[in-house]
Amino acid sequence: MVPLRLIYTSCVLSLRQNVGAIVENRVPKFNKTTKVSVFSAYLIRMSFLEEIKKRRTFAIISHPDAGKTTLTEKLLLFGGAIQIAGAVKSNKIKKSATSDFMEIEKQRGISVATSVMGFEYRDLKINILDTPGHKDFAEDTYRTLTAVDSVIVVIDVAKGVEEQTEKLVEVCRMRNTPVIVFINKMDREGRDGVELLDEIEEKLNLNVGPLSWPIGMGRRFQGVYNIYEQKLVLFKPHSKQVGADTIEFTNLDDPDLEKHIGQAAAAELREEVGTIQAVYPKFDRQQYLSGALSPVFFGSAINNFGVKELLDCFVEIAPTPRPRFTEERQVNPEEDQFAGFIFKIHANMDPKHRDRIAFMRICSGKFERNTNYLHVRQNRKMKFSNPTSFMAAKKEVVDEAYPGDVVGLYDSGNFKIGDSITGGEVLHFKGIPSFSPEQFRYVNNADPLKQKQLSKGLDQLMDEGVAQFFIKEMNGRKIIGTVGALQFDVIQYRLKHEYGASVDYEPVHMHKACWVECPKPAAFKEFLDRRKRDMAKDKEGNWVFLAESAWALKMAQENHPDVVFHFTSEF
Ligand code: G4P
């Protein structure tokens, strides 16, 4: 038997390594009281670390229609979080809905419910963060990507890499977010596998390593060979079964292969798997975790096919909560002190209550209900009596949450995207930028009696990150800049219904707004004097250059080499 004294000392040493602050520098005396308190501190610490290790927080991203919603739903089905297909509503706004306000409102309602979908699988806590598919809401998606630790990219086998996928993966690459690729709709005729991998490498700039390989496609689709687990997974068309027939197949030269998939397909599979194993790098988890290698899976989400393999591999390889960076220092999940940031704000549906839900990603420490935390930007203490967690479509008040989790905080206008909440330390999380808008309108007050309501409405909508607001230096005119045209309709509608204010828009001919700065005051003054007509300030009072055309921007850059032009607000 191990002597009690030895166990006690090892607890103290382990605590010292993990906690530091809790335990003094020497091993406390072995008396009854210290023994109990050290043991319980040890157990609390260990269970905290266990909770962190259980978390997998990720997003599924795709071009609209590639199958993101379907895949999400199937993952929730496998995770037992929902019982029937159809429980997760597609949150996409159909292309025809540009001015369909009811559709926008419906979308807002659905996306609160599906903003975070948590479920448990193989004793892990999986958090899927939803991202809007519509390109006009791309900025929302970019920000959500700051709150995840990895992503799954869905690609339609027939369409290959589409525009929206390129942009989203670019944002992931900027942060070295680990990416898994799922090539969907294998039950349909599509592009050749190797050709698709080439396109992914070229357009998405990812190094790929297939972990499964399809056996035919469309009508000839027979399933996949799971390279990761060395299994043959057979596809049964029109079967609604959860899970597929799998057969261990460590050696593809086994003559039994013919029995399962026929001679021609077996020969083709052997040749193709041989080639890809020779050409593509062997899977290496460290490379995947550093964003240098992306495993690829093939399947058909609507047929539940290939989804379980994806999920089983995902839970094994996907990262646990990763550190986050602040202007001050790196924040590690295992730290005792709580810290988190707001990455998304969602207005409530009820116009009578202007409540909003601010979504906070927990980055370090344990978050507890009714505990005083520091709202860093406002430099004041706040406590939260109803922090909400999201398990599939269910919302519930939580008493505690851990790094990797996302909690919803009811907010009456205190938060803005990027805000830090901490246990007391002043931290400013990095990597939550605003992107240079590309669509602009002058905004005029259409109801002078409602000036106050308009200001408040615009202020809050901008805090939510719906759009950006600029005031022209020359004449004080107000300009709203957005990434997509749909936001103008959303703003007009929400100002009216939530704030009782009316606005008209006037077109502005403009190419881009970029933030400017210059290390040389004299050169900056000259730039500001000469370009007065094109200068504006954003909500925070930063200088913004409004370029009328790509040419005007190029000229300004050439004529003022000391001035730095930024295309995101974070620099
Ligand atoms: P999104 O969230 O990425 O926009 O895509 P979503 O899941 O809504 O899927 C887009 C369409 O593709 C849907 O059809 C969906 O049923 C279909 N789909 C998804 N996975 C597969 C697959 O593996 N094979 C095939 N053949 N189709 C797939 P829809 O007609 O637009 O909608 P619905 O009427 O089926 O809901």
Residues whose N, C-alpha, C, O or C-beta is under 5 A from the ligand:
A	BS01	G4P	S62 H63 P64 D65 A66 G67 K68 T69 T70 L71 S90 K92 G133 N184 K185 M186 D187 R188 G299 S300 A301 I302 N303
